[in-house]
């Protein structure tokens, strides 16, 4: 039988670097996972909502986040006046962020 003598300094030198590299790779994989599972879909949804609200026009039918359907009567910077139901006196100002869906009035 052959006996291989290993220098103790060489045997211990590779171990800490291997652990550090594997830990960094694990964090990188975890970061990529969080980006594709959590952050990317959230940014897509925010972009969709901002384009929907920027294209909002007078006369569009909207669905509010509380579940009410109405028609847009007036638009200012960040508020919208929405008319609900057949009663022309039921006009409520609300924030644009309270709108969940928009259906265009001139849709064919």
GIDAUR-V587184 format. One record per residue. N is the residue number from 1. PHI is phi in degrees with one decimal (none if undefined). BURIAL is I if it has 16 or more other ideal C-beta (glycine too) atoms within 10 Angstrom, else O. D_CENTER is the distance of its C-alpha to the mean C-alpha in Angstrom with 1 decimal. Layout:
n: [N N]
phi: [PHI PHI]
burial: [BURIAL BURIAL]
d_center: [D_CENTER D_CENTER]
//
This chain:
n: [1 2 3 4 5 6 7 8 9 10 11 12 13 14 15 16 17 18 19 20 21 22 23 24 25 26 27 28 29 30 31 32 33 34 35 36 37 38 39 40 41 42 43 44 45 46 47 48 49 50 51 52 53 54 55 56 57 58 59 60 61 62 63 64 65 66 67 68 69 70 71 72 73 74 75 76 77 78 79 80 81 82 83 84 85 86 87 88 89 90 91 92 93 94 95 96 97 98 99 100 101 102 103 104 105 106 107 108]
phi: [none -104.4 -111.5 -103.5 -94.7 -115.9 -69.0 -60.0 -67.9 -73.0 -68.0 -85.9 -71.6 -78.0 -65.1 -64.7 -67.8 -64.7 -64.3 -66.5 -64.7 -65.4 -68.0 -65.5 -65.0 -63.2 -65.9 -64.8 -64.1 -64.2 -63.5 -64.8 -59.7 -62.7 -62.6 -76.3 -90.9 -112.3 -74.8 -63.5 -62.7 -66.8 -67.7 -62.9 -66.0 -63.9 -66.6 -62.9 -65.9 -67.8 -69.9 -64.6 -74.2 -73.4 -92.1 -69.2 -129.7 -66.4 98.9 -72.9 -85.2 -128.1 -115.3 -82.4 -67.9 -89.6 99.9 -93.8 -96.6 -159.6 -118.7 -73.8 -103.4 -148.5 -130.1 -117.9 -55.9 -126.0 -122.8 -135.7 -100.4 -115.2 -102.0 -107.8 72.0 -84.2 -76.4 -73.5 -91.0 -96.5 -116.4 -124.6 -78.3 -149.1 -74.3 -63.5 -67.7 -82.9 -91.1 -98.3 -141.3 -129.9 -118.7 -65.3 -72.7 -95.7 -76.7 -92.0]
burial: [O O O O O O O O O O O O O O O O O O O O O O O O O O O O O O O O O O O O O O O O O O O O O O O O O O O O I O O O O O O I O I O I O O O O O I I I O O O O O O O I I I I O O O O O O O O O O I O I O O I O O I O O O O O O]
d_center: [64.7 63.0 61.3 58.6 58.4 55.0 54.7 52.7 50.9 49.6 48.6 46.4 44.9 42.6 41.2 39.1 37.5 36.7 34.9 33.0 31.9 30.8 28.8 27.0 26.3 24.9 22.5 21.5 20.8 18.8 16.7 16.1 15.3 12.6 11.0 11.2 10.5 7.8 6.3 6.6 5.1 1.5 3.6 5.4 4.5 5.0 7.8 9.1 9.5 11.1 13.4 14.3 15.3 17.1 19.1 20.2 24.0 26.9 28.0 24.6 24.2 21.1 19.9 18.9 16.6 20.0 21.2 23.7 24.4 25.8 26.7 25.6 28.8 27.9 25.0 25.0 22.5 20.1 22.1 23.1 26.3 26.1 29.2 29.3 31.9 35.3 36.3 36.1 36.3 33.0 30.7 28.0 26.0 22.4 19.3 17.2 14.1 16.2 16.1 14.3 16.1 18.6 21.7 23.7 27.3 29.0 27.4 30.2]
//
